[in-house]
Amino acid sequence: MPRLLCLALLLVSCHANAIVIRDDVEDAEYRAAPSEFPALVDLPGAGHGVLIAPEWVVTAAHAVSWQPAITEVSLGGVDRAVERVVIHPGFRQPSPALQEQALATWDWTLFRALLASSDDIALVQLKEAVTDIAPVALYTRDDEFGQTITVFGKGASGHGATGYAFSDPQRTELRRARNQVTSAHERWLCYVFDAPPQALPLEGGTGSGDSGGPVLIEAGEDWLLAGLGSWVDPQSTVRKPGRYGQVSCNVRLSHYGSWIESVISTRP
């Protein structure tokens, strides 16, 4: 993946999303065991997806589009062969020229506008049905605004006071954090990485390396998949991601239920 795209899409497979934590809470509090969310899928190199049906993984389109071909993914520590990847026809990749401008001036206006009009979602079909791990159901309601969500990821990490560097490793240890949805409409649901004392006890944001990772809402004892890590808006003139004030925008899966069903129910 070109370096500029890695920098601009702060959350994906060369890509984006990692868990960035509060500076006044120990990192150990954010660490998670794989058993907390076994349906988390690791894409090659970096980036994630989520098992939503025995043969199907949902992820962010930009987490898979930069790779020439994906032949396998990892789920539950086991490599799973891939049959095909289906990218939403409405996905639009930012051009190198637009990326250059945004990185040179830190004016992300047009970059954000393009991302906001794109359908950053893809499905990965596995060659064999998964029988040892249960799929996660989708959140189908449209009341995400104001709800508390949980995010998981293994990407780059740091804390909100200083952020992290673009060059930091994008596959680290599994972490999870909580946040509150501040906007939800059509394609996207977003949240702000607040600083203490306004922050939740395990407040966190996303960083580089976990695009396609889960945004979860609790329903009793179960998780429901409400979103996928997609892109972040630094909201700062300081050219370092992961700082307090960063806005994370995520693919809103309640908007894509019909498309997902149409792909899963149709054989190639």
C-alpha positions in Angstrom: 0.0 0.0 0.0 1.4 3.4 -0.9 2.8 5.3 2.1 0.5 8.3 1.6 -2.6 6.1 1.8 -1.3 4.5 5.0 -0.9 7.9 6.5 -4.2 9.3 5.3 -6.4 6.4 6.1 -5.3 6.4 9.7 -7.3 3.2 10.4 -6.8 0.3 8.1 -4.7 -2.4 6.8 -1.5 -0.8 6.3 -4.2 0.8 7.6 -6.2 2.0 10.3 -7.6 1.7 13.7 -5.8 0.8 16.8 -6.8 1.4 20.3 -5.4 4.7 21.7 -5.9 5.0 25.5 -6.2 7.6 28.2 -2.9 8.9 29.5 -4.0 8.5 33.2 -5.0 4.8 33.0 -2.6 1.9 32.8 -2.4 0.1 29.5 -3.0 -3.2 31.3 -6.6 -2.1 32.0 -7.2 -2.0 28.2 -5.6 -5.3 27.3 -8.1 -8.0 26.3 -8.0 -11.8 26.0 -8.9 -13.2 22.5 -11.8 -15.1 24.3 -13.5 -11.7 24.9 -14.4 -11.4 21.2 -13.5 -14.6 19.4 -15.2 -13.5 16.1 -12.4 -11.0 15.5 -10.6 -11.7 12.2 -7.0 -10.7 11.4 -6.4 -9.6 7.8 -2.9 -10.2 6.3 -0.4 -7.7 7.7 -2.8 -5.5 9.5 -6.5 -4.7 9.7 -9.5 -6.7 10.9 -12.9 -8.1 10.0 -15.7 -9.8 11.9 -17.3 -13.2 11.3 -21.0 -12.5 10.7 -22.0 -15.9 9.1 -20.3 -19.3 9.0 -18.7 -18.5 5.6 -18.7 -14.7 5.7 -16.5 -11.9 7.2 -17.4 -8.3 7.0 -14.7 -5.6 6.8 -13.8 -2.1 5.6 -13.3 -2.0 1.8 -10.1 0.0 2.1 -8.7 -2.7 4.4 -8.7 -5.2 1.5 -8.7 -3.0 -1.7 -4.9 -2.2 -1.4 -3.9 -5.9 -1.5 -3.7 -7.6 -4.9 -5.3 -10.8 -3.6 -6.2 -12.2 -0.2 -5.9 -15.9 0.0 -6.4 -16.4 3.7 -7.3 -14.7 7.0 -6.8 -15.7 10.6 -9.7 -16.4 12.9 -9.2 -17.9 16.4 -5.6 -18.4 15.7 -6.3 -20.6 12.6 -5.7 -19.6 9.0 -8.9 -19.8 7.0 -8.8 -20.0 3.2 -10.6 -17.2 1.2 -12.9 -18.0 -1.7 -13.5 -14.4 -2.8 -13.7 -10.8 -1.8 -16.8 -8.6 -2.6 -16.2 -4.9 -2.4 -19.3 -2.6 -2.3 -19.7 -0.9 -5.8 -20.0 2.5 -4.1 -16.5 2.4 -2.6 -14.3 5.3 -3.7 -10.5 5.3 -3.1 -8.9 8.8 -2.4 -6.5 9.7 -5.2 -2.8 10.2 -4.5 -3.1 13.9 -5.4 -5.8 14.5 -2.8 -3.8 12.6 -0.2 -0.7 14.7 -1.0 -2.7 17.9 -0.5 -4.2 16.8 2.8 -0.9 15.7 4.3 1.0 18.8 3.1 -1.5 21.3 4.4 -3.4 19.3 7.1 -6.6 20.6 5.4 -8.7 17.4 5.3 -11.9 19.1 4.1 -12.1 17.5 0.6 -10.6 14.2 1.8 -13.4 13.9 4.4 -16.0 14.8 1.8 -14.9 12.0 -0.5 -14.8 9.5 2.4 -18.2 10.5 3.6 -19.7 9.8 0.1 -18.0 6.4 -0.2 -19.3 3.0 0.8 -16.3 1.6 2.7 -17.5 -2.0 3.2 -16.6 -5.4 1.8 -17.4 -9.0 2.4 -14.9 -11.9 2.5 -16.3 -15.3 1.7 -14.4 -18.2 3.2 -13.9 -21.5 1.3 -15.1 -23.5 4.3 -17.8 -22.7 6.9 -16.5 -21.9 10.4 -17.9 -24.3 12.9 -15.7 -23.6 16.0 -16.6 -19.9 16.5 -20.0 -18.4 16.6 -20.8 -15.5 14.2 -21.8 -12.1 15.5 -25.3 -10.7 14.7 -25.6 -7.3 13.2 -27.2 -4.3 15.0 -30.2 -3.4 12.8 -31.8 -0.6 14.7 -31.1 3.1 13.9 -30.8 4.4 17.5 -27.0 4.3 17.8 -26.7 8.0 18.7 -25.8 8.4 22.4 -25.1 4.7 23.0 -22.0 3.4 24.6 -20.0 1.2 22.3 -16.9 -1.0 22.7 -14.1 -1.3 20.1 -11.4 -4.0 19.8 -8.2 -3.8 17.9 -4.5 -4.9 17.7 -3.1 -1.9 15.8 -0.8 1.0 16.8 -1.3 2.2 20.3 -0.5 5.3 22.4 -2.3 7.7 24.7 -4.4 10.8 24.1 -1.9 13.3 25.5 0.8 12.6 22.9 -0.8 10.3 20.3 1.3 7.9 18.3 3.7 8.0 15.4 2.8 7.0 11.8 5.9 4.7 11.9 4.7 2.8 15.0 3.9 -1.0 14.5 0.4 -1.6 13.2 -0.1 -5.0 14.7 0.4 -5.1 18.5 -1.6 -6.6 21.4 -5.4 -6.9 21.5 -7.0 -4.0 23.4 -10.5 -2.8 23.8 -11.9 0.5 24.8 -15.3 2.2 25.3 -16.7 5.4 23.9 -20.1 7.1 23.2 -21.6 7.6 19.8 -21.7 11.4 19.1 -23.3 11.1 15.6 -25.0 8.4 13.5 -26.6 9.0 10.1 -26.8 7.1 6.8 -23.4 5.5 6.1 -21.5 6.5 9.3 -21.5 6.5 13.1 -18.8 8.5 14.8 -17.4 9.2 18.3 -14.9 11.6 19.9 -11.9 10.6 21.9 -12.6 12.8 25.0 -9.9 13.8 27.5 -10.3 13.4 31.3 -12.4 14.2 33.3 -15.1 14.0 30.6 -13.9 10.7 29.4 -15.3 7.3 30.2 -13.3 5.1 32.6 -11.9 3.1 29.7 -12.3 5.8 27.0 -10.4 5.2 23.8 -10.0 6.0 20.2 -8.8 4.3 17.1 -5.4 4.4 15.4 -3.4 2.9 12.6 -3.7 -0.9 11.9 -7.3 -1.9 12.7 -9.6 -0.8 10.0 -12.5 -3.1 9.7 -12.4 -3.8 13.4 -15.7 -4.0 15.4 -17.8 -1.3 16.9 -20.0 -3.3 19.3 -23.2 -2.6 21.3 -24.0 -4.9 24.2 -27.4 -6.7 24.2 -27.8 -8.6 27.4 -24.9 -11.1 27.4 -24.3 -10.8 23.7 -22.4 -8.4 21.4 -24.1 -6.9 18.4 -22.0 -5.5 15.5 -23.0 -1.9 14.9 -20.0 -0.7 12.9 -16.5 -1.2 11.4 -13.5 1.0 11.9 -13.0 3.2 8.8 -11.3 6.6 9.1 -10.3 9.2 11.6 -10.3 13.0 11.6 -7.4 14.2 13.8 -9.2 17.5 14.7 -5.9 19.1 15.5 -3.2 21.2 13.8 -0.6 18.9 15.6 0.3 16.4 12.9 0.2 13.3 15.0 -2.8 10.9 15.2 -4.3 9.5 18.3 -4.6 12.6 20.4 -7.6 13.7 22.5 -10.2 15.3 20.3 -9.7 12.9 17.5 -13.0 11.8 15.8 -13.3 8.2 14.7 -15.9 7.5 11.9 -17.1 4.0 11.4 -19.1 2.1 8.7 -22.7 2.0 10.0 -23.9 -1.5 9.5 -27.6 -0.8 10.0 -27.3 1.1 6.7 -25.9 -1.9 4.8 -28.1 -4.8 6.0 -29.8 -5.2 2.6 -26.6 -5.2 0.6 -25.0 -7.7 3.0 -28.0 -10.0 2.7 -28.0 -9.7 -1.1 -24.4 -10.8 -1.3 -24.5 -13.6 1.2 -27.7 -15.0 -0.4 -26.4 -15.0 -3.9 -23.9 -17.6 -5.2 -21.2 -16.4 -7.6 
